[in-house]
Amino acid sequence: MKKRWVSELSTFALAAMLAGCSNMQMGSADAKTEATGSAGGSESQNANNKLERCDATLGTITVVEDTSAPWYGILTGQYHLGSTTPVLKLMIQQSNCFVVVERGRAMNNMMQERALNQAGELRTNSNFGKGQMVSADYSLSPSITFSNQNAGGLGGAIGGLFGSVGAAVGGSLNAKEASTLLTLVDNRSGVQLAASEGSARNWDFGAVGGILGSHLGAAGGGYANTAEGKVIVAALMDSYNGVVRAVRSYKAQTVKGGLGTGGQLAVQGGNTPATPSASPMTVLEAQTKLNELGFSVGKPDGNMGPRTKAQLSKFQQSRRLPVTGMLDAPTIAELSR
């Protein structure tokens, strides 16, 4: 046990001394977070091998950060850290699970270019006309819970081996912890598709340098200033991996009678019925009815194939219903007439 503590403390001291040197290191591993490397299109370089990846993209996505939330004030105020959006965008593109579209501050620049085009200030064939922007199928929203727990009995354990200095060193060790939550929402319907909690822990050795010497103090303090950032990035990656694993096996939630048409829970005095007003209709029954009304789906087989969806859309359009191509409650009610 004693040899292990001696070895670990020596490693801490050596790392701090080396960090205090003045030699600049580009691409230093010590300065990196869990979100490493780069991304270009569907290709990524030096990505963390712990990051989940997809063989095919699932749609377009934008990151929406609630800057009015309490956690954001702690992130930027108390910890002096920036937005989580850039690191999330890097993870998303490296994973190849979604294509990132911009809906943040860079939108101002995009709209400025379009304004210049409309004013006639851009060169001919600049191609900044309408119809160029890509819609965002989904929104990903982060939330962070912070925690800073002291290492507790570790100071006493080190003190028993190294005396008063060892106790001071051990007592200065803090465990930085963060818990993050990511929610994935479908932008067209507003339905939450997935949610994932993630967490991470990291040791902060900031006070070691102040005890062992001025050079170590500078190095340790620098590490302490980034400990929160590193653990937050690790927790975000843990959350994002959870989202990816969830949507890989995604199965849509369904409500009898259709989403947003009243639901199954009745409230006394309210307008929500205990059961849908329209009787459930099977696909087979709907196909039979469509054929009778002149919307030919062929021989009814009970499968919602492309032809049935197309004829269902025509029927909805003819009855001035929302054209969804789905057997929703309004459509069932109209087919049941």
C-alpha positions in Angstrom: 0.0 0.0 0.0 2.8 2.5 1.0 4.7 1.8 -2.2 1.6 2.5 -4.3 1.0 5.9 -2.6 4.7 6.8 -3.1 4.5 5.9 -6.7 1.3 7.8 -7.3 2.5 10.9 -5.5 5.8 10.9 -7.5 3.8 10.7 -10.7 1.6 13.7 -9.7 4.7 15.7 -8.8 6.5 14.8 -12.0 3.5 15.6 -14.2 3.2 19.0 -12.5 6.9 19.8 -12.9 6.8 18.9 -16.6 3.6 21.0 -17.1 5.4 24.0 -15.6 8.1 24.0 -18.3 7.9 26.7 -20.9 8.1 24.5 -24.0 5.0 24.9 -26.2 3.4 21.7 -27.3 0.8 21.8 -30.1 -1.7 18.9 -29.9 -0.7 18.3 -26.2 -2.6 15.2 -24.9 -2.8 16.9 -21.4 -4.8 19.8 -22.8 -7.3 17.6 -24.6 -10.8 16.7 -23.5 -12.7 13.5 -24.3 -13.9 15.2 -27.5 -10.7 14.9 -29.6 -9.8 15.2 -33.2 -11.7 16.8 -36.1 -14.5 16.1 -38.6 -15.1 16.9 -42.2 -18.3 15.7 -43.8 -18.8 12.1 -43.0 -15.1 11.6 -42.2 -13.4 12.1 -38.8 -9.8 12.2 -37.7 -8.5 11.1 -34.2 -11.9 10.8 -32.8 -12.3 9.3 -29.3 -12.8 5.5 -29.8 -15.4 5.6 -27.0 -17.7 7.7 -29.2 -20.6 5.8 -30.7 -20.8 5.9 -34.5 -23.5 5.2 -37.1 -23.0 3.6 -40.6 -25.8 5.9 -42.0 -27.1 9.3 -40.9 -30.6 9.5 -39.3 -31.4 13.0 -40.3 -30.4 16.7 -39.7 -30.1 18.1 -36.3 -29.5 21.4 -34.5 -28.2 21.9 -30.9 -30.4 24.2 -28.8 -28.9 25.5 -25.6 -31.1 27.2 -23.0 -29.0 30.1 -22.0 -31.5 31.3 -19.4 -31.3 28.1 -17.4 -29.6 28.1 -14.0 -27.0 25.5 -15.1 -25.9 27.8 -18.0 -25.3 30.6 -15.5 -23.1 28.4 -13.4 -21.2 27.1 -16.5 -20.3 30.6 -17.8 -20.3 32.5 -14.5 -18.8 30.3 -11.7 -16.7 28.1 -13.9 -15.9 30.6 -16.7 -16.6 28.0 -19.4 -18.2 28.6 -22.7 -21.1 27.1 -24.5 -21.5 23.3 -24.8 -22.7 23.7 -28.4 -19.3 23.5 -30.2 -18.2 20.3 -28.5 -21.6 18.7 -29.0 -21.5 19.6 -32.7 -18.0 18.0 -33.0 -19.2 14.8 -31.3 -22.4 14.6 -33.5 -20.5 15.1 -36.8 -17.7 12.6 -35.8 -20.4 10.0 -34.9 -22.0 10.3 -38.4 -25.4 9.7 -36.8 -26.8 13.2 -37.8 -25.9 16.1 -40.1 -25.5 19.3 -38.1 -27.3 22.4 -39.3 -26.7 25.9 -37.8 -29.4 27.6 -35.9 -27.2 29.6 -33.5 -25.4 32.9 -33.7 -23.8 32.0 -37.1 -27.4 32.3 -38.5 -26.9 36.1 -38.2 -24.0 35.8 -40.7 -26.0 33.6 -43.0 -28.9 36.0 -43.0 -26.5 38.9 -43.5 -25.3 37.3 -46.7 -28.8 36.9 -47.9 -29.6 40.5 -47.1 -26.6 41.6 -49.1 -27.7 39.5 -52.0 -31.2 41.0 -51.9 -29.7 44.4 -51.9 -27.7 43.6 -55.0 -24.4 43.9 -53.3 -23.1 40.4 -54.1 -21.4 39.3 -57.3 -23.5 37.7 -60.0 -24.0 33.9 -59.5 -23.2 34.1 -55.8 -26.2 31.8 -55.4 -27.6 33.2 -52.1 -31.2 33.1 -53.2 -34.1 31.5 -51.4 -34.4 27.8 -51.1 -30.8 27.0 -50.2 -31.1 26.3 -46.5 -31.6 22.8 -45.1 -34.3 22.1 -42.5 -33.4 20.7 -39.1 -35.3 17.4 -38.5 -34.4 17.2 -34.8 -33.2 19.3 -31.9 -30.7 18.2 -29.2 -30.9 20.1 -25.9 -28.3 19.7 -23.1 -28.6 20.2 -19.4 -25.9 20.0 -16.7 -25.9 19.2 -13.0 -22.7 20.1 -11.2 -21.1 18.5 -8.1 -17.8 19.0 -6.4 -17.1 16.4 -3.7 -14.1 16.4 -1.5 -12.0 13.3 -1.5 -12.7 12.9 2.2 -10.5 10.3 4.0 -7.8 10.4 1.3 -6.0 13.2 3.1 -5.8 11.1 6.2 -4.6 8.1 4.3 -1.8 10.0 2.6 -1.0 11.7 5.9 -0.5 8.4 7.6 2.2 7.6 5.1 3.9 11.0 4.6 3.0 13.1 7.7 1.6 16.6 7.7 2.6 17.5 4.2 1.0 14.3 2.9 -2.2 15.0 4.8 -2.3 18.5 3.3 -1.8 17.2 -0.2 -4.4 14.5 0.2 -6.9 17.0 1.7 -6.5 19.2 -1.3 -7.7 16.5 -3.7 -11.2 17.0 -4.9 -13.4 14.8 -7.1 -15.0 16.9 -9.9 -18.3 15.3 -10.9 -20.9 16.3 -13.5 -24.1 14.8 -14.6 -25.6 15.7 -18.0 -28.9 15.1 -19.7 -29.5 15.3 -23.5 -33.0 15.3 -25.0 -33.8 14.7 -28.7 -36.9 16.2 -30.1 -38.6 15.8 -33.5 -39.0 19.4 -34.8 -42.0 18.7 -36.9 -44.2 17.2 -34.3 -42.6 18.4 -31.1 -42.4 14.8 -29.8 -39.5 13.8 -27.6 -37.8 10.9 -29.3 -35.0 10.1 -26.8 -33.4 11.2 -23.6 -30.1 10.1 -22.0 -28.3 10.9 -18.7 -24.6 10.8 -18.6 -22.0 11.3 -15.9 -18.2 11.6 -15.4 -15.7 12.0 -12.5 -12.2 13.5 -12.5 -9.7 14.2 -9.8 -8.5 17.8 -9.3 -5.0 18.1 -8.0 -4.9 21.9 -8.0 -3.5 22.5 -4.6 -0.6 20.0 -4.9 1.5 22.6 -6.6 0.9 25.3 -3.9 2.3 22.9 -1.3 5.3 21.5 -3.2 6.6 24.6 -4.9 6.0 27.6 -7.1 6.6 25.8 -10.4 4.2 23.1 -9.3 1.7 25.6 -8.1 1.5 27.2 -11.6 1.0 23.8 -13.2 -1.5 22.5 -10.7 -3.5 25.6 -10.8 -3.8 25.5 -14.6 -5.0 21.9 -14.4 -7.5 22.9 -11.7 -9.0 25.6 -13.9 -9.8 23.1 -16.6 -10.9 20.1 -14.4 -14.6 21.1 -14.6 -14.5 21.6 -18.3 -12.9 18.2 -18.9 -15.4 16.3 -16.7 -18.4 18.1 -18.3 -17.2 17.1 -21.8 -16.8 13.5 -20.7 -20.3 13.5 -19.2 -21.7 15.0 -22.4 -20.1 12.3 -24.4 -21.6 9.7 -22.1 -25.0 11.2 -22.6 -24.6 11.4 -26.4 -23.6 7.8 -26.6 -26.8 6.9 -24.7 -28.9 8.9 -27.2 -27.2 7.1 -30.1 -27.8 3.7 -28.6 -31.4 4.6 -27.9 -32.2 5.7 -31.4 -30.4 2.8 -33.1 -33.2 0.6 -31.8 -35.9 3.3 -32.0 -39.5 2.3 -32.0 -42.1 5.0 -32.1 -44.5 5.4 -29.3 -48.1 5.2 -30.3 -51.4 6.4 -28.8 -54.6 4.6 -29.6 -56.6 7.0 -31.9 -53.5 9.0 -32.9 -51.0 11.4 -31.2 -52.5 14.6 -29.9 -56.1 13.7 -30.4 -57.2 13.5 -26.8 -55.3 10.7 -25.2 -56.6 7.9 -23.0 -56.7 9.6 -19.6 -60.0 11.3 -18.9 -60.1 14.3 -16.6 -63.3 15.0 -14.7 -65.0 18.2 -16.1 -62.6 18.2 -19.1 -63.2 17.4 -22.8 -60.8 14.5 -22.9 -62.9 11.3 -23.4 -62.0 8.1 -21.6 -62.0 6.3 -25.0 -61.6 7.8 -28.5 -64.8 9.0 -30.0 -64.0 7.3 -33.3 -63.9 3.5 -33.2 -60.4 2.1 -34.1 -60.1 1.1 -37.7 -57.7 -1.5 -39.0 -55.6 -1.0 -42.1 -57.6 -3.8 -43.8 -60.9 -2.0 -43.0 -59.5 1.3 -44.2 -58.3 -0.2 -47.5 -61.8 -1.8 -48.1 -63.4 1.6 -47.4 -61.0 3.5 -49.7 -61.8 1.1 -52.6 -65.5 1.6 -52.0 -65.0 5.4 -52.2 -63.1 5.2 -55.5 -59.5 5.5 -54.0 -58.1 2.2 -55.4 -55.5 0.6 -53.2 -55.8 -2.8 -54.9 -56.6 -5.9 -53.0 -56.8 -5.2 -49.3 -54.0 -6.9 -47.5 -53.8 -5.1 -44.2 -50.4 -3.6 -44.9 -49.8 0.2 -45.0 -47.7 0.1 -48.2 -46.8 3.0 -50.5 -50.0 2.7 -52.6 -52.2 2.7 -49.6 -50.4 5.7 -48.2 -50.7 7.6 -51.5 -54.5 6.9 -51.8 -55.0 7.7 -48.1 -53.3 11.1 -48.8 -55.6 11.7 -51.8 -58.6 10.9 -49.7 -57.4 13.3 -46.9 -56.9 16.0 -49.5 -60.3 15.5 -51.0 -61.9 15.9 -47.5 -59.7 18.8 -46.6 -58.0 16.9 -43.8 -54.4 17.2 -42.8 -52.5 15.3 -45.4 -50.4 12.8 -43.4 -50.8 9.6 -45.3 -51.5 8.0 -41.9 -54.6 6.4 -40.5 -55.0 9.1 -37.8 -58.2 9.9 -35.8 -59.6 12.6 -38.1 -59.2 10.2 -41.1 -60.7 7.3 -39.3 -63.7 9.5 -38.4 -64.2 10.6 -42.0 -63.8 7.0 -43.4 -66.4 5.8 -40.8 -69.1 8.1 -42.1 
